[in-house]
């Protein structure tokens, strides 16, 4: 639960939760025009903070938005917000909105982008899901491809992911698999996807239409370190149905196993040995590295 005393950073000032407000003319609200990051901190250190800040600036650049601060300053805003809330373990939502403008699409009438930092706690899935595995279902809504708004942009417009999540839940899933417009697997509504087949880890290429996930990158590093072969390739639902193991990665989800997908039991129907190994290594890494907060 979020402590009632939480302090939210908006454009240089901390506000109590109930007073943390932005204009109804902000294009972040009117059009979903803006970018964001979800960042985790463990035991007083922020995990992969530099990579999150880099991706934030890349997302902003791609949508032609100039963040009104330098990366080192935004980094300090994140750390200061965690300190202000006296937290050691939790989640940060860093949001850049286009700023206050007019009732027209043009972003060029918006004066200054707003920078918002919320430090809180998060638990995406209940603890038992990490022991038993999630249930997935295929969504009808396709992940927009690179000829549309690039799926690499972590934008404030998550409606297609939200529609996909609605479809996954309607189909009895806890998370949904999103395909790209060619019918290949892109990712889940809020996580990247990996499978294990005959000792090899496989994951869709970023070109398939996924976010360039930071946890995905960590898992690729951990696999290399452990000497487990890994390939990035085009993957279909068939590759997921017939996997020995299936797991998802994301900042909020971390590494989470999957037990069932579209009513097919995956492997033995419980987390497999490579998934368990990566979950353990991920936890060790997350709890022993990162940018010190205090
Ligand atoms: N895909 C989507 C659509 C996401 O929103 C996220 C983040 N929740 C991810 C993948 C995972 O990315 P990361 O590991 O960088 O959090």
Boltz pocket constraint, residues with backbone or C-beta under 6 A from the ligand:
constraints:
  - pocket:
      binder: B
      contacts: [[A, 38], [A, 161], [A, 187], [A, 188], [A, 189], [A, 190], [A, 191], [A, 192], [A, 210], [A, 211], [A, 212], [A, 213], [A, 214], [A, 215], [A, 216], [A, 249], [A, 250], [A, 251], [A, 252]]
      max_distance: 6.0
